[in-house]
Amino acid sequence: MAAGASPNAVTLCSLVAVWSVGVGRNLPVDSAIFLEFIPPTHQYLLTVLSIWWAFGQLVSSLVAWPLFVNFSCASAANCPRASNQGWRYFLYAMGGLMTLLFFLRFALFHLHESPKFLMSRRRDADTVAVVHTVARFNGVESSLTLYMLAQYDVVVSEKERGEREVVRREQDASVMTRLRRTLRMFGGDHVKGLFAMPKIVLSTMLLILIWALIGLAFPLYNGFLPYFLATRGADFGDGSINITYRNQVILSIVGVPGALIAGWMVDLPYLGEKGTLAMSSIITGVLLFTATTACSSNALLGWNCGYSVTNNIMYGVLYVMSPEVFPAKDHGMGSALVLSANHLKELH
């Protein structure tokens, strides 16, 4: 909302950078927490969860369409601020919606720390408490006890025993002492966990490469394809703001079923996540290539509609596989690393 009132480009870019930090922190955390809470039999739900990404794109497109059409300049030649308020109204609307959702998120439910994360930190008592709380929320009683977890505890090394003793001594220490202890948690241990074994190294590097290539291909396709086709004689009509955002709404609507299709496909025998990801990636690539042959705006829209569906299938599966392949204690760091590679598109 503050960005909508920016007096100049420097202020606007600075505020966009600030909100991007918030978005960048949220993306790897929400998927990891969701994945760690649900049992293995229901992990396909994380694939379906990506439908909210599609709904978000649809809502923003529906809000942007009338605002940009009615409150934007026809050209940059004569465009005073009073005639170009559309983008500001859009930021106010989206910022207001996000602020409302922020308060609803804290008012309507309490988010607990995930049991898998607590177990990876050997916090067995907290693990049992969370499991019982979630079970009661769902109308059942859990039989899990602290004694059950204790039977499966591994032998704690002397180094870990020493670290635990330090933690106990610092419980009553000064604020600065506890702050220093907290800052030591942000070392390189979680990064090392992503390269601990050859298979994990391979998985980590492949995911980084995949997300990085997607991050580069996405802006190249959307930014340069119209120019590429125009240089080859394609006819895109008037190219007005109304047609542009009408097409954006159509693509957003068509893309919504992609996440539902992905959730169905990953549970099919002999297909699973890897088969679904491979199939949707190949079809997406074919559609992207054939889109370069479009000769009109409607033809390009048709190819893009197909691409929107298969692309959302691919994204849905990739979204769930990215944190899934990493150890539980490194889910957040792994997701952050591969999604950071995706943001190479911003640098490009």
Beta strands, then each sheet from edge to edge (+ up, - down):
end
